[in-house]
Amino acid sequence: MGSHEPLLSLRHIAALRSGAAVIHDVSMDVHEGEVVALLGANGAGKTTLLDLISGFIAPSSGSLYMRGESLAGLAPYQTFRRGVVQVSQSRDLFPELSVRDNLELGATTRKDDWSADWRQVLDYFPRLEERLSQPAGTLSGGEQQMVAIGRALMGRPRILLLDEPSAGLAPRFVDEIRHIMLALKERGATMLIVEQNIGLALAAADRYHIMRGGRLVHSGDKALLGPDHAALVSSYYL
Ligand SMILES: Nc1ncnc2c1ncn2[C@@H]1O[C@H](COP(=O)(O)OP(=O)(O)OP(=O)(O)O)[C@@H](O)[C@H]1O
């Protein structure tokens, strides 16, 4: 049980959706402070894998561990309390509630003082500070994504799962997402990032896995990828 024990560990995970096998024999580790990109075409199983880690779906076989403790049978709120925080593609904001209330919801289960995280989130996303009393539903898609990420950070995640944070966003918001990923990486955050934008996914990544048909078909170190990385990575999608 040294410091080399992974923060998150998946072993031979399989899963069904509506009775069909969609994840097959996936094993992977994410270490503390590591950023891992999960790549692959639509339908490869990336979201399902994040949902398995968060406890929204139970594996049909295999095991999941957080620091050596099994996550089997835990409900999503229990994995959340262990520090697994997912920002789903749908963002799941409360559109009628203010930006402030949406952000604070991320900290409701915390007993400690979260004021430093509040300050940090507003430093990351200054445009949210100007909109704190606005209903979240009135924000642009990019701003809503910032609220979703900010709310996740208010929970002080041990591992942040990001599902396609740039999907549908205008280029300037994609740049902001890149900036925030790099800033989080700089501060030692542990992240598993699903992203169709390969360049964005790899910007902060240490390692990557490519999924196809519910399996990991290729894995590697970002540092070993050459300048043609997008072509190389996408060649595994087909
Ligand atoms: N609720 C569901 N019921 C049945 N099948 C599903 C369900 N959700 C996903 N699937 C199927 O599971 C497989 C994996 O889907 P998943 O959404 O995990 O892929 P993905 O790689 O995240 O793709 P995308 O980028 O489109 O979200 C696909 O074949 C998909 O059709």
The ligand as an SDF file (V2000), in Angstrom:
LIG
                    3D

 31 33  0  0  0  0  0  0  0  0999 V2000
  -29.0590    3.6620  -22.3900 N   0  0  0  0  0  0  0  0  0  0  0  0
  -28.5810    2.8590  -23.3290 C   0  0  0  0  0  0  0  0  0  0  0  0
  -29.2750    1.7840  -23.7590 N   0  0  0  0  0  0  0  0  0  0  0  0
  -28.7890    0.9590  -24.6980 C   0  0  0  0  0  0  0  0  0  0  0  0
  -27.6160    1.1000  -25.2890 N   0  0  0  0  0  0  0  0  0  0  0  0
  -26.8870    2.1700  -24.9330 C   0  0  0  0  0  0  0  0  0  0  0  0
  -27.3220    3.1010  -23.9350 C   0  0  0  0  0  0  0  0  0  0  0  0
  -26.3730    4.0430  -23.8100 N   0  0  0  0  0  0  0  0  0  0  0  0
  -25.3980    3.7230  -24.6610 C   0  0  0  0  0  0  0  0  0  0  0  0
  -25.6950    2.5960  -25.3360 N   0  0  0  0  0  0  0  0  0  0  0  0
  -24.8510    1.9110  -26.3300 C   0  0  0  0  0  0  0  0  0  0  0  0
  -23.6260    1.5960  -25.6700 O   0  0  0  0  0  0  0  0  0  0  0  0
  -22.5360    1.7810  -26.5570 C   0  0  0  0  0  0  0  0  0  0  0  0
  -21.5350    2.7340  -25.9270 C   0  0  0  0  0  0  0  0  0  0  0  0
  -22.1160    4.0300  -25.8160 O   0  0  0  0  0  0  0  0  0  0  0  0
  -21.3870    5.2390  -25.1000 P   0  0  0  0  0  0  0  0  0  0  0  0
  -22.3480    6.3720  -25.0350 O   0  0  0  0  0  0  0  0  0  0  0  0
  -20.7650    4.7750  -23.8490 O   0  0  0  0  0  0  0  0  0  0  0  0
  -20.2480    5.5610  -26.1460 O   0  0  0  0  0  0  0  0  0  0  0  0
  -19.3500    6.8240  -26.2630 P   0  0  0  0  0  0  0  0  0  0  0  0
  -18.0230    6.3310  -26.6800 O   0  0  0  0  0  0  0  0  0  0  0  0
  -19.4190    7.6310  -25.0280 O   0  0  0  0  0  0  0  0  0  0  0  0
  -20.0140    7.5930  -27.4450 O   0  0  0  0  0  0  0  0  0  0  0  0
  -20.5690    9.0890  -27.5090 P   0  0  0  0  0  0  0  0  0  0  0  0
  -19.3640    9.8980  -27.7850 O   0  0  0  0  0  0  0  0  0  0  0  0
  -21.5340    9.0190  -28.6590 O   0  0  0  0  0  0  0  0  0  0  0  0
  -21.2360    9.3720  -26.1880 O   0  0  0  0  0  0  0  0  0  0  0  0
  -23.1130    2.2630  -27.8600 C   0  0  0  0  0  0  0  0  0  0  0  0
  -23.2570    1.1520  -28.7260 O   0  0  0  0  0  0  0  0  0  0  0  0
  -24.4630    2.8090  -27.4780 C   0  0  0  0  0  0  0  0  0  0  0  0
  -25.3710    2.6930  -28.5420 O   0  0  0  0  0  0  0  0  0  0  0  0
  1  2  1  0
  2  3  1  0
  2  7  2  0
  3  4  2  0
  4  5  1  0
  5  6  2  0
  6  7  1  0
  6 10  1  0
  7  8  1  0
  8  9  2  0
  9 10  1  0
 10 11  1  0
 11 12  1  0
 11 30  1  0
 12 13  1  0
 13 14  1  0
 13 28  1  0
 14 15  1  0
 15 16  1  0
 16 17  2  0
 16 18  1  0
 16 19  1  0
 19 20  1  0
 20 21  2  0
 20 22  1  0
 20 23  1  0
 23 24  1  0
 24 25  2  0
 24 26  1  0
 24 27  1  0
 28 29  1  0
 28 30  1  0
 30 31  1  0
M  END
$$$$
